[in-house]
Amino acid sequence: MSLRFIAALWLAKLSIPVLKITGHNGTDYPGSLAIRICPDFFQKIGKPETIIGVTGTNGKTTCANMLCDAFEAAGKKVLCNRYGSNIDTGLSTCLLKGATLTGKAKFDTAVLEIDERSAVKVFPTITPKYMCVTNLFRDSIMRNGHPDYIAGILDANIPPETKLILNGDDLISGRIALSNERAYYGIEKQPTDVTECENLLNDMRICPICGSKLIYDYRRYHHIGKAHCSKCDFKSPEYDYSGHDIDTEKNTIMIRDKDGDFEYHISNDSMFNIYNTCLVVALFRELGYKGEELGKIMESVKIPDTRFNVQKSGSISVVTQLAKDKNALAVSRATDYVRKMPGHKKMFLLISCYKDERHWSENTCWLYDCDFEMMNDPLMDQLIVTGPRAPDFYMRLLFAGIPEEKIFYELDERKAAAEFDLKKDDTVYIFCGIDAFDLVDDCRKIILKRAEDEGL
């Protein structure tokens, strides 16, 4: 090992407790420091023998955390970048935390969330044994543009020896790296499925082989579902792990594979997170875990609180859902979930690029890809928009047909949280961006304290 590498490793390791003492998060700073000192640090740092990669537009962090929960429930310690620092500097931070003072890996297995665009830098250095892909959707215009662009990056860079765990209901991500060995998971037709797209985003309309119109046998949301070409023999792949019989009261799903049907716990009744459960099951079955054994393991798997959280005060519930800034798909999935929930609802939009707004501003056209029309619901009593983008959200909600008297905006987020007209048995849904967790906690406390003070 070179002196430069050792210096980078030790200084980067030393920076971790320093960051904690000074109250900084710094999830990628140690890795960034190490790479500045030793440019090939990422290549030289020791790596676990078995690496499981997780990528995709939405759900990467959730799935990586769920996989780690499952490994820990199975009695196995794994290295994991749980907080989502998923580019080369964040991965370097994760690897150096799991390395000895000489740079050798202390773990046999790692679960690494990997940013899709970072594939060019990551995969020449890291070769995952398995690569789990959640989905590919339209993302931030500034970062990712169109899902076909991201699919092309993954297609060109995923190592040929990596086995893929793919969503068989996603015709975009399901077709990456076609020469690689793969296993498909998916969910069979559900009573709520449709054939025509109900969403504004619909990025898989024509056959990728001949360009003819795709016919959907059933569609769950956006381009997720089962389809076949109207002219050639192209069609959605067959599942290796087939989800069916979802029971949201028992929180279970049956998943069929070559060895039979097995029941698994689901952590959340959102279809998006049920897909995440199917991914975890598929990966662990590929690793050789028995269905009965895995059924017990899955009871310990949960959705991270930063992605979905429910708190109550009396009859008032506050549900916090991650709805990533600048990501229309994430907002639309959260919106679709809320519209299907019973009872009177109130909405608090905290997705205004809270920490970025001082430095830059992204084109707001992404708001017009969000399915806010789903909020035009008689049971949606009040919508509060706040933060630097409050006027933009206000206008978008008006375009969605929501009555003006239901919408309130206040630029100060904490003041806005005190403006809810709470009534008994109300549910307040908070949509938050990734950078606003501290702000969300403050606002949630304000709402719950108000409910407590008013005896609701």
HELIX and SHEET records of a PDB file:
HELIX    1   1 LEU A    3  ILE A   21  1                                  19    
HELIX    2   2 TYR A   29  ILE A   37  1                                   9    
HELIX    3   3 PHE A   41  LYS A   44  1                                   4    
HELIX    4   4 LYS A   60  ALA A   73  1                                  14    
HELIX    5   5 ASP A   88  LYS A   97  1                                  10    
HELIX    6   6 GLU A  116  SER A  118  5                                   3    
HELIX    7   7 ALA A  119  VAL A  122  1                                   4    
HELIX    8   8 PRO A  147  ASN A  157  1                                  11    
HELIX    9   9 SER A  173  ARG A  175  5                                   3    
HELIX   10  10 MET A  271  GLU A  286  1                                  16    
HELIX   11  11 GLY A  291  MET A  298  1                                   8    
HELIX   12  12 ALA A  328  ARG A  339  1                                  12    
HELIX   13  13 THR A  364  ASP A  369  5                                   6    
HELIX   14  14 PHE A  372  MET A  375  5                                   4    
HELIX   15  15 ALA A  390  PHE A  399  1                                  10    
HELIX   16  16 GLU A  404  LYS A  406  5                                   3    
HELIX   17  17 GLU A  413  ALA A  417  1                                   5    
HELIX   18  18 ILE A  434  ALA A  436  5                                   3    
HELIX   19  19 PHE A  437  ASP A  453  1                                  17    
SHEET    1   A 9 LEU A  79  CYS A  80  0                                        
SHEET    2   A 9 THR A 109  GLU A 113  1                                        
SHEET    3   A 9 THR A  50  THR A  55  1                                        
SHEET    4   A 9 TYR A 130  VAL A 133  1                                        
SHEET    5   A 9 LYS A 163  ASN A 167  1                                        
SHEET    6   A 9 ARG A 182  ILE A 187  1                                        
SHEET    7   A 9 TYR A 241  ASP A 247  1                                        
SHEET    8   A 9 THR A 252  ASP A 257 -1                                        
SHEET    9   A 9 GLY A 260  HIS A 265 -1                                        
SHEET    1   B 2 LEU A 214  TYR A 221  0                                        
SHEET    2   B 2 ILE A 224  CYS A 229 -1                                        
SHEET    1   C 6 PHE A 308  SER A 313  0                                        
SHEET    2   C 6 ILE A 316  LEU A 322 -1                                        
SHEET    3   C 6 THR A 427  CYS A 432  1                                        
SHEET    4   C 6 LYS A 345  LEU A 350  1                                        
SHEET    5   C 6 MET A 380  THR A 386  1                                        
SHEET    6   C 6 ILE A 407  GLU A 410  1                                        
END                                                                             
